[in-house]
């Protein structure tokens, strides 16, 4: 399957530090790799409604939810580009991940089976010099990937608060050059004792 990257931008600010870092990493992808970029602030999703004990979810059509669903299903690699907001993903990003719960329960989608074996990546900019502050965000993405049977490529971290700050983070820009170059391992829950790929 030809690789197709979906970049899900979760910032409430256009051209923010997280997006700049994600684009720096994406520049290193080969020309034949397709890239799709969707800004959640420009394509807002409705609040997720949990219907699992009431009725089945219906496949969305003709709206932002359908756009995100179709792009997610078509991607071999999903990149969550979310700034660190209160030590986790942004509200836009969390709402997108919440919709995965509905897509798991939409008849005919086979959402979990489709995403199994594909790769989830993260990119984030944080204002803390201590990268440990991003561990809750990393944990959210890793555990989500583990639940879905996906690979997890980790999170590309950069430092920046004011717009454009991350472009002065030479270490982050150096990591961006090779971030997507390696094959990501299967995500695992911390309590797993067996190989997740088995």
C-alpha positions as CSV (number, residue, x, y, z in Angstrom):
1,X,0.0,0.0,0.0
2,X,1.4,3.4,-1.0
3,X,2.0,5.5,2.1
4,X,-0.4,8.4,2.6
5,X,0.1,10.7,5.6
6,X,-2.8,12.5,7.2
7,X,-1.7,15.5,9.2
8,X,-4.4,16.5,11.7
9,X,-3.7,20.0,13.0
10,X,-5.1,20.6,16.4
11,X,-4.0,24.1,17.3
12,X,-6.4,27.0,17.8
13,X,-3.7,29.2,16.0
14,X,-2.9,29.1,12.3
15,X,0.8,28.6,11.5
16,X,1.7,28.0,15.1
17,X,4.8,26.3,16.4
18,X,3.4,22.8,16.3
19,X,2.4,23.2,12.6
20,X,5.7,24.7,11.7
21,X,7.5,21.7,13.3
22,X,5.2,19.2,11.6
23,X,5.8,20.9,8.2
24,X,9.6,20.7,8.8
25,X,9.3,17.0,9.4
26,X,7.0,16.5,6.4
27,X,9.5,18.2,4.1
28,X,11.7,15.2,4.5
29,X,9.1,12.7,3.2
30,X,9.8,11.4,-0.3
31,X,7.9,13.2,-3.2
32,X,5.8,10.1,-3.9
33,X,4.3,10.0,-0.4
34,X,0.9,11.7,-0.4
35,X,0.2,14.3,2.3
36,X,-3.2,15.4,3.4
37,X,-3.4,18.3,5.9
38,X,-6.6,19.1,7.8
39,X,-6.9,22.0,10.2
40,X,-9.4,21.2,12.9
41,X,-9.9,24.8,13.7
42,X,-11.0,25.4,10.0
43,X,-13.0,22.1,9.9
44,X,-14.5,21.9,13.4
45,X,-16.2,18.7,14.5
46,X,-19.3,18.7,16.6
47,X,-19.1,17.5,20.2
48,X,-19.1,13.7,20.2
49,X,-22.4,12.0,21.3
50,X,-22.0,8.6,22.9
51,X,-24.8,6.4,21.5
52,X,-23.3,3.0,22.3
53,X,-26.2,2.0,24.6
54,X,-28.9,3.6,22.6
55,X,-28.4,3.0,18.9
56,X,-25.8,2.5,16.2
57,X,-23.8,5.4,14.8
58,X,-24.6,6.3,11.2
59,X,-21.8,7.0,8.8
60,X,-21.6,10.8,8.3
61,X,-22.0,12.4,4.9
62,X,-21.1,15.7,3.4
63,X,-19.7,17.4,6.6
64,X,-16.5,17.9,8.5
65,X,-17.0,14.6,10.3
66,X,-17.2,12.7,7.0
67,X,-14.1,14.6,5.7
68,X,-12.1,13.5,8.8
69,X,-13.5,10.0,8.8
70,X,-12.7,9.4,5.1
71,X,-9.2,10.9,5.4
72,X,-8.5,8.8,8.5
73,X,-9.6,5.6,6.8
74,X,-7.4,6.4,3.8
75,X,-4.3,7.2,5.7
76,X,-1.4,4.7,6.3
77,X,0.1,7.2,8.7
78,X,-1.8,9.6,11.0
79,X,0.1,12.5,12.5
80,X,-1.5,14.3,15.4
81,X,0.0,17.7,15.5
82,X,-1.3,19.3,18.7
83,X,0.3,21.8,20.9
84,X,0.6,20.9,24.5
85,X,-2.5,22.4,26.2
86,X,-2.7,21.8,29.9
87,X,-0.3,18.9,29.6
88,X,-2.3,17.0,27.0
89,X,-3.8,17.3,23.5
90,X,-5.9,20.3,22.5
91,X,-9.7,20.3,22.7
92,X,-9.9,20.2,18.9
93,X,-7.7,17.1,18.9
94,X,-9.5,15.4,21.8
95,X,-12.8,15.9,20.0
96,X,-11.3,14.2,16.9
97,X,-10.1,11.2,19.0
98,X,-13.5,11.0,20.7
99,X,-15.1,10.6,17.3
100,X,-13.0,7.5,16.9
101,X,-15.3,5.9,19.5
102,X,-18.3,6.5,17.3
103,X,-16.5,5.3,14.2
104,X,-15.7,2.1,16.1
105,X,-19.4,1.5,16.4
106,X,-20.5,2.5,13.0
107,X,-21.8,-0.5,11.0
108,X,-19.8,-1.4,7.9
109,X,-16.7,0.7,8.7
110,X,-14.5,-1.9,10.3
111,X,-12.7,1.1,11.7
112,X,-10.4,-0.8,14.2
113,X,-9.5,-3.5,11.7
114,X,-8.7,-0.9,9.0
115,X,-6.4,1.1,11.3
116,X,-4.7,-1.9,12.8
117,X,-1.1,-2.1,11.7
118,X,-1.0,1.5,10.5
119,X,1.0,4.2,12.3
120,X,0.1,7.0,14.6
121,X,2.7,9.8,15.1
122,X,2.6,12.9,17.3
123,X,4.1,16.4,16.9
124,X,3.9,19.0,19.6
125,X,5.4,22.3,20.7
126,X,5.5,23.1,24.4
127,X,6.6,26.1,26.3
128,X,8.4,24.0,29.0
129,X,12.1,23.4,28.7
130,X,11.5,20.1,30.5
131,X,10.2,17.6,27.9
132,X,8.7,15.4,30.7
133,X,5.8,17.9,30.7
134,X,4.6,16.3,27.5
135,X,4.3,12.8,28.9
136,X,0.5,12.9,29.4
137,X,0.1,13.8,25.7
138,X,2.5,11.1,24.6
139,X,0.7,8.6,26.8
140,X,-2.7,9.5,25.3
141,X,-1.4,8.9,21.8
142,X,0.5,5.7,22.7
143,X,-2.4,4.2,24.5
144,X,-4.8,5.1,21.7
145,X,-2.5,3.4,19.2
146,X,-2.2,0.4,21.4
147,X,-6.0,0.0,21.7
148,X,-6.3,0.2,17.9
149,X,-3.5,-2.3,17.2
150,X,-1.5,0.5,15.5
151,X,2.2,1.2,15.4
152,X,3.3,4.3,17.4
153,X,6.2,6.5,16.0
154,X,6.5,8.6,19.2
155,X,6.2,12.3,19.5
156,X,8.4,14.9,17.9
157,X,8.9,17.6,20.6
158,X,9.8,21.2,20.0
159,X,10.1,24.2,22.3
160,X,8.3,27.4,21.6
161,X,5.7,29.9,23.0
162,X,5.6,32.9,20.8
163,X,4.8,32.3,17.1
164,X,7.9,31.1,15.2
165,X,9.8,30.2,18.4
166,X,10.2,26.6,17.4
167,X,12.3,27.6,14.4
168,X,15.0,28.6,16.8
169,X,15.0,25.1,18.4
170,X,17.9,23.6,16.5
171,X,17.6,20.2,18.3
172,X,13.9,19.9,17.4
173,X,14.6,20.8,13.7
174,X,17.4,18.2,13.6
175,X,15.1,15.5,15.0
176,X,12.5,16.6,12.4
177,X,14.8,15.6,9.6
178,X,14.7,11.9,10.4
179,X,11.5,11.6,12.5
180,X,9.4,9.8,9.8
181,X,12.3,7.8,8.4
182,X,12.2,4.9,10.8
183,X,9.7,2.0,11.0
184,X,7.6,2.5,14.1
185,X,7.1,-0.4,16.5
186,X,3.6,-1.6,17.5
187,X,2.2,0.4,20.4
188,X,1.9,-1.4,23.7
189,X,0.0,-0.9,26.9
190,X,2.4,-0.5,29.9
191,X,0.8,-3.6,31.5
192,X,1.4,-5.8,28.3
193,X,3.8,-8.6,28.9
194,X,3.5,-10.1,25.4
195,X,4.6,-8.8,22.0
196,X,1.7,-6.6,20.7
197,X,2.4,-7.8,17.2
198,X,1.8,-11.4,18.1
